[in-house]
Amino acid sequence: MNRNPKYEALLDYLKQLDRVVLAFSGGVDSTFLLRAAKEALGDRLKAVTILSPYIPKWEIEEAKELVRELGVDYEIIEAPLIDEIKYNPDNRCYLCKTAVFSMIKELAGKGGYRYVIDGTNFDDIHDYRPGLKALAELGVKSPLRDCELTKAEIRSLSRELGLPTWDKPPYACLLTRIPYGSELRTEDFEKIERAEKYLMDLGFRAIRVRCHDDLARIEVGRSDRSRLFDEELMDRISVKLKEFGFRYVSLDLAGYKTGSLNAAIGVTG
């Protein structure tokens, strides 16, 4: 690839950290950061993925494969659903990040690693991200943000580096599919995961299945909405999602929007 000034700055930044543990989800940002950290730090890098009821199994498998391909030391940490977020409070992201990254920091300390890093990018500081407060309190470093790398730049550089995630759609944990104030149940995570995987296998890329008790509210990208107006396809989807545990299946006519459930707590951006 052509040497990009921001990429070079990122490598220099990472080299100064010496020994790090990277919180790795397998998404666009963390995969790009993993690739850069491997180049900058070599064997002084460890990747850690969280295994939790609200993380889809397919995403864990993708993360494992990416780490294997890049040849990075790797560990999976099991993180239970903590009592503090059992009823999905509006500060759940802060509470969850605090619990999860405390576990990662403990692992890093025992292994002699100096820092924990994550894939927060420069665009994220302009979005509603309550978990960023937890990362700041715990001293987690965000190299992509600090080096002012935007999502578009990360995708472009990922493509130049040959990373398979360069055009991967955005994804978030399954907690974001359930309205605030609702009890979080393992069976709901399972039916959401199965429903979204089914729709992705049908070719829908930007997809969310919001869970309102026994009603599924499907959000797809605006360019995909017309596909769902096929009666045969609608029937197939309805039957399948009911097999997964939903009683009612609906389509959100406005299409997919990141954080659509945040409107209930007064956040519209």
C-alpha positions in Angstrom: 0.0 0.0 0.0 1.0 3.6 -0.4 2.3 4.9 2.9 -0.4 7.1 4.4 0.7 9.8 6.9 -2.1 8.9 9.3 -1.2 5.2 9.1 2.4 6.0 9.8 1.4 8.2 12.7 -0.7 5.3 14.0 2.3 2.9 13.8 4.5 5.4 15.7 1.8 5.9 18.3 1.5 2.1 18.9 5.2 1.6 19.1 5.3 4.0 22.1 2.9 1.8 24.0 5.3 -1.1 24.0 3.1 -4.0 25.2 -0.7 -3.9 24.8 -3.9 -5.9 25.0 -6.4 -5.1 22.3 -10.1 -5.5 22.9 -11.1 -7.2 19.7 -14.6 -7.6 18.3 -13.8 -8.5 14.7 -15.4 -5.4 13.3 -14.0 -2.9 10.8 -12.2 -0.7 13.4 -10.7 -3.3 15.7 -9.5 -5.5 12.8 -7.7 -2.6 11.2 -6.2 -1.7 14.6 -5.2 -5.3 15.1 -3.4 -5.3 11.8 -1.6 -2.1 12.5 -0.7 -3.2 16.1 0.7 -6.4 14.8 2.9 -4.5 12.3 4.0 -2.0 15.0 4.4 -4.4 18.0 4.8 -7.9 16.7 4.7 -10.4 19.7 4.2 -7.6 22.2 0.5 -7.7 21.3 -2.4 -9.8 22.6 -6.0 -9.7 21.4 -8.9 -10.4 23.7 -12.5 -11.1 22.7 -15.5 -11.0 25.1 -17.8 -14.0 25.0 -21.2 -13.0 26.4 -24.9 -13.9 25.9 -25.4 -10.6 24.0 -22.5 -11.2 21.5 -23.6 -13.3 18.5 -21.8 -16.6 18.1 -21.1 -16.0 14.4 -19.2 -12.8 15.3 -17.0 -14.7 17.8 -16.2 -17.2 15.1 -15.3 -14.5 12.7 -13.0 -12.8 15.3 -11.2 -16.1 16.0 -10.6 -16.6 12.3 -9.3 -13.1 11.8 -6.9 -13.4 14.7 -5.6 -16.7 13.4 -5.0 -15.3 10.0 -3.0 -12.4 11.5 -1.0 -14.6 13.8 -1.7 -12.7 17.0 -1.7 -14.2 20.6 -5.4 -14.5 21.5 -7.7 -15.1 24.4 -11.5 -15.2 24.9 -12.9 -14.0 28.2 -16.4 -15.1 29.3 -18.4 -12.2 30.6 -21.8 -12.9 32.2 -24.7 -10.6 32.1 -24.2 -8.4 35.1 -27.0 -7.7 37.6 -26.6 -3.9 37.1 -28.0 -4.1 33.6 -30.6 -6.8 34.0 -33.4 -4.3 33.3 -31.5 -2.5 30.5 -31.0 0.9 32.1 -30.2 3.9 29.9 -26.6 3.9 31.2 -26.2 0.2 30.4 -23.3 0.8 27.9 -21.4 2.6 30.6 -22.0 -0.1 33.2 -21.2 -2.9 30.7 -18.0 -1.3 29.4 -16.9 -0.7 33.0 -17.4 -4.3 33.9 -15.9 -5.8 30.7 -12.9 -3.5 30.4 -12.1 -4.0 34.1 -11.8 -7.7 33.3 -9.5 -7.0 30.3 -7.4 -4.6 32.4 -7.0 -7.3 35.1 -5.9 -9.8 32.4 -3.4 -7.3 31.0 -1.9 -6.5 34.4 -1.3 -10.2 35.1 0.3 -10.7 31.8 2.7 -7.7 32.1 1.0 -5.6 29.4 1.2 -1.8 29.9 -2.0 -0.7 28.2 -5.4 -1.8 27.0 -6.5 -0.3 23.7 -9.7 -0.3 21.8 -11.1 0.5 18.3 -12.9 3.7 19.0 -12.4 5.9 15.9 -12.4 9.7 15.4 -16.0 9.8 14.2 -17.2 8.1 17.4 -16.6 11.2 19.5 -19.4 12.9 17.6 -21.9 10.1 18.3 -23.9 9.0 21.3 -21.4 6.7 23.0 -21.9 6.6 26.8 -19.4 3.8 27.0 -16.6 6.2 26.2 -16.8 7.6 29.7 -16.0 4.2 31.1 -13.0 3.8 28.9 -11.7 7.2 29.9 -12.1 6.4 33.6 -10.2 3.1 33.2 -7.4 4.6 31.2 -8.1 2.6 28.1 -6.3 4.1 25.0 -8.0 4.6 21.7 -5.3 4.9 19.0 -7.6 5.4 16.1 -9.4 8.3 17.8 -6.1 9.9 19.0 -4.6 9.7 15.5 -7.9 11.2 14.1 -8.7 8.3 11.8 -12.3 8.4 10.5 -14.4 5.5 9.6 -14.1 6.3 5.9 -10.3 6.4 6.2 -10.2 3.1 8.1 -12.3 1.4 5.5 -10.1 2.7 2.7 -6.8 1.7 4.4 -8.3 -1.7 5.3 -9.0 -2.3 1.7 -5.5 -1.3 0.7 -4.2 -3.7 3.4 -6.3 -6.5 2.0 -8.4 -6.9 5.1 -11.7 -8.8 4.5 -13.6 -6.4 6.9 -13.0 -3.3 4.8 -16.7 -3.2 3.7 -18.2 -5.1 6.7 -21.5 -3.4 7.8 -21.6 -1.8 11.2 -22.6 -4.1 14.0 -23.3 -3.6 17.7 -24.0 -6.0 20.6 -27.5 -7.4 20.9 -28.3 -5.2 23.9 -29.0 -2.5 21.4 -32.0 -4.5 20.0 -34.0 -4.3 23.2 -35.8 -1.2 24.5 -34.5 0.5 27.6 -36.2 -0.6 30.8 -37.0 -4.1 29.4 -35.7 -7.2 31.2 -32.8 -8.8 29.4 -33.3 -12.5 28.7 -31.0 -15.0 27.2 -33.9 -16.4 25.1 -34.4 -13.0 23.5 -30.8 -12.7 22.6 -31.0 -16.1 20.9 -34.0 -15.3 18.8 -32.6 -11.9 17.8 -29.3 -13.6 16.8 -31.0 -16.3 14.8 -33.3 -13.8 13.0 -30.5 -11.4 12.0 -28.3 -14.3 10.8 -31.2 -15.6 8.7 -31.7 -12.2 7.1 -28.0 -11.7 6.5 -27.9 -15.1 4.8 -30.7 -13.8 2.5 -28.3 -11.1 1.5 -29.4 -8.2 3.7 -26.3 -6.4 4.9 -27.3 -3.5 7.1 -29.9 -5.3 9.3 -31.4 -5.0 12.8 -34.1 -7.0 14.4 -35.4 -4.9 17.3 -37.2 -7.1 19.9 -40.3 -5.7 21.5 -41.3 -8.6 23.7 -42.8 -11.1 21.2 -42.8 -8.6 18.3 -39.9 -8.4 15.9 -39.4 -5.0 14.2 -37.1 -5.5 11.2 -34.9 -2.6 10.0 -33.0 -2.9 6.7 -30.9 -0.5 4.8 -32.9 2.0 2.6 -31.6 0.4 -0.6 -32.9 -3.0 0.6 -36.4 -2.0 1.6 -37.9 -2.6 -1.9 -36.7 -6.2 -1.7 -39.0 -6.9 1.2 -42.1 -5.9 -0.7 -42.0 -9.3 -2.4 -45.0 -11.2 -0.9 -43.4 -14.6 -1.1 -40.2 -13.4 0.7 -42.3 -11.6 3.4 -44.1 -14.9 4.0 -40.9 -16.8 4.3 -39.4 -14.3 6.7 -42.5 -14.2 8.8 -42.7 -18.0 9.1 -39.0 -18.3 9.9 -38.9 -15.6 12.6 -42.0 -17.1 14.3 -40.1 -20.4 14.3 -37.3 -18.6 16.2 -39.8 -17.4 18.9 -41.5 -14.2 17.8 -45.3 -14.1 17.7 -45.5 -11.0 15.4 -43.1 -9.9 12.7 -43.1 -6.3 11.4 -41.1 -4.1 9.0 -40.0 -0.6 10.1 -40.9 1.6 7.1 -38.2 4.1 7.9 -35.5 1.5 7.4 -32.3 0.9 9.3 -31.0 3.6 11.6 -28.2 3.2 14.1 -29.4 3.5 17.7 -33.1 3.9 16.7 -34.1 2.9 20.3 -32.2 5.9 21.7 -35.1 8.2 20.8 -36.9 6.8 23.9 -34.3 8.5 26.1 -34.2 11.7 24.2 -31.2 11.0 21.9 -32.0 11.5 18.3 -28.5 11.6 16.7 
